[in-house]
Amino acid sequence: MAVPSYATPLERVWHYAYVAICVAIFFFLIAPIIVIMPLSFNAEPYFTFTEKMLSFDPEGYSTRWYDSLLTFGMQAPDAARDMSWWADAWANAKWVKAAKNSIIIGVCSTIVATSLGTLAALGLSRPEMPFRRTIMAILISPMIVPLIITATGMFFFYSNPCELLTIFGLNPQCGKLAGSYLGVILAHATLGIPFVIITVTATLVGFDQSLNRAAASLGANPRVTFFRVTMPLILPGVVSGALFAFVTSFDEVVAVLFIAGPEQQTIPRQMWNGIREQISPAILAVATLLVIFSIALLTTVELLRRRSERIRGLSPQ
Amino acid sequence: MANTALDPHAAITTTASGVATQPLTTADGKPLVRALARSQSRARRKAFLLVLPLLAFIVITFVVPIGQMLQRSFHNDGFSANMPNISAWFAQTERGTQPDDAAWQALAADLQASAEARNIGVVGTRVNYDMPGTRSLFTSTGRKVRKGIEPPYRETLLEIDEEWADPQLWATMREVSTPYTANFYLASVDRTRDADGNIQQVDENQRVYLMLFWRTFWLSGLITALTFVLGFPIAHLLATLPMRKSNLLMILVLLPFWTSLLVRTTSWMVLLQQQGVINDILVWLGVIGGGQRLQMIYNQAGTIIAMTHILLPFMILPLYSVMRTINPSYVRAARSLGATSWTAFRRIYFPQTLPGLGAGAMLVFILAVGYYITPALVGGSSGQLISNMIAQHMTSTLNWSMAAALAALLLGAVLVLYWLYDRLVGVDNLKLG
């Protein structure tokens, strides 16, 4: 990216201006995410840097908002912090409950999305797959269709999933999926599937189909071939697809607002309520924790991607 | 599939059959052509069976629910199912017929029956969608006639409420007496029917939907343009730097991409507030006085800034992956042939980035058109998009048919764009990170 030696003075000026522009855009990208971190340690309930914070006075900083994440919703938040206090926090604190729900729903929907999605990606990347393009377009569509439309459709369907069968003259009663964990898990699995399909088919692009034939000619049945030959090679893609699906579920709020009951309070929903009602720096504390969480996920995915490229010999590293 | 032509076995059979008169056979004597066709169809079936579980899952949990929802946009039997007699009278008579004794009798009988079955609220709500302010007429009349109603029906009903004689009300009841209707679509483009059934524009102060559609598309276009202006230099920088450095800088693009949408929206709320960081810095720099802090949030500016930031990675990533493949020697060749750096960029480099630009722009536009959360949180009233109106009809006004009609129009637009995207870019070229 150095200036070539034949550059005119005007081009040199433009080059430095260009670098400055790029720095500014990177700043625009990353500053909003970084700025909430120090603000979450604000001792005052404000969303800006106080005098004390700017002069690095320790009194200007506190961890009270992180503490409030634990105490909010507890039965006895002011009791001595012994085992029973922690048990109270584990059982009653709203943010802790929300985190537990988010993880349960995220993990279950990821398992559904990843297993079905990987299987389908294997089929889609076979050259003899019929209607490949159309089917692929249908499977990716949950990512494209506006979330509000998906959530609206799911709202009606999940309140009475058996309504469909009335077309065939049946009138069964099968309860409702709305307001249940199963409903939210299925909805989130649907939304996560496109990400699994995209990442796993991308991994399979460089996959040598003759490896499967070689395994079969050596006497392996399809199941053994899949677990001993195919799976180890596409595993990095499957894992990053699973992480994408997990993040999709972990971050999803519209479908939860429409189909979840009061029991399925997740972190995004709790944040949504917090932002809409009375925004407090406690939201910034949650946001900071979530940013740290996404940094961890991003690192994992990047490492996996490089490993996958190395395995498949796509990059010269 | 075109793959049959590429299949080496197929190639052998076609060339061989041109030379030999005897058809080629397999070791056990079957014609090779048929054996090949059979094995290929078995392979196709196997591949399809792998996809089938997921396809069924998506169809049941996604395609069917959306189809069911869209059905509500043209089907609403709230009136016809609960008021069968008067609906039958409407079906038998011409539009514009004055209500006769039979009509009044049918109406009275239906009102009493549906009040008794406690469905009068549903009926009133249905009429209310097409003629606001009529729900209470139905419920209050229902309360009075529940115990029974005596002839003469016309006079009794008019005594309960004069409004029953309103010709507009009768025209509206005729409109809603069939379960299938296009009126919700008419309403979502700010059209309505007058007493004679002619389509006309609604009153000027009630025209909201066309304006919202227009604003949604205009803001999405603007946001797409902004992501292009901001994304192009970044993608170019990342594509021209050596791999080590660009991988490091790529993290700055991917971190926002992986960060929760709500977190990013919250940070913009914090930054853009009147008492927020940006206003504080501007006051401190003396750019603006303490009393004239800028209103950058809860209006269109808030929606534009936050959505540009959130959608920027979707522009950078496709641009980057195309720019990586551009051979730098073309630009050098242009320069050595005497082109200025601007001409070399405009005539040689930029045209080669167009596939990435097209992919990124379409993706950003498609995602922006359906955005809901960010406008709801930072948009105030002037930054609301059509999705927010759908949500409002779903959760507060409970006019589900209207929500479905608006959703159908939005979905139609998105699907057209998606089809175009698939034709021009191909869904299998979508990349994440």
Interface residues (C-beta under 8 A of the other chain):
Chain A: M1 Y6 A7 E11 W14 Y18 I21 C22 I25 F26 F28 L29 I30 P32 I33 V35 I36 L39 Y46 F47 T48 F49 L116 G117 L119 A120 L122 G123 L124 R126 P127 E128 M129 P130 R133 I135 M136 A137 I138 L139 I140 S141 P142 I144 V145 P146 L147 I148 I149 T150 T152 G153 M154 F155 F156 F157 Y158 E163 L164 L186 A187 A189 T190 I193 F195 I198 T199 T201 A202 F244 V247 F250 D251 V253 V254 F258 P268 M271 W272 I275 R276 I279 I283 L284 A287 L290 V291 S294 I295 L297 L298 V301 E302 R305
Chain B: M1 N3 Q40 A43 R44 K46 A47 F48 L49 L50 V51 P53 L54 L55 F57 I58 V59 T61 F62 V63 V64 P65 I66 G67 Q68 M69 R72 L230 P233 I234 L237 T240 L241 L249 I251 L252 V253 L254 L255 P256 W258 T259 S260 L261 L262 V263 R264 T265 T266 S267 W268 M269 V270 L271 Q273 Q275 G276 V277 D280 H309 L312 R335 S341 I366 V369 G370 Y371 Y372 I373 L377 S387 I390 A391 M394 W400 A403 A404 A407 L410 L411 V414 Y418 D422 G426 V427 D428 L430 K431 L432 G433
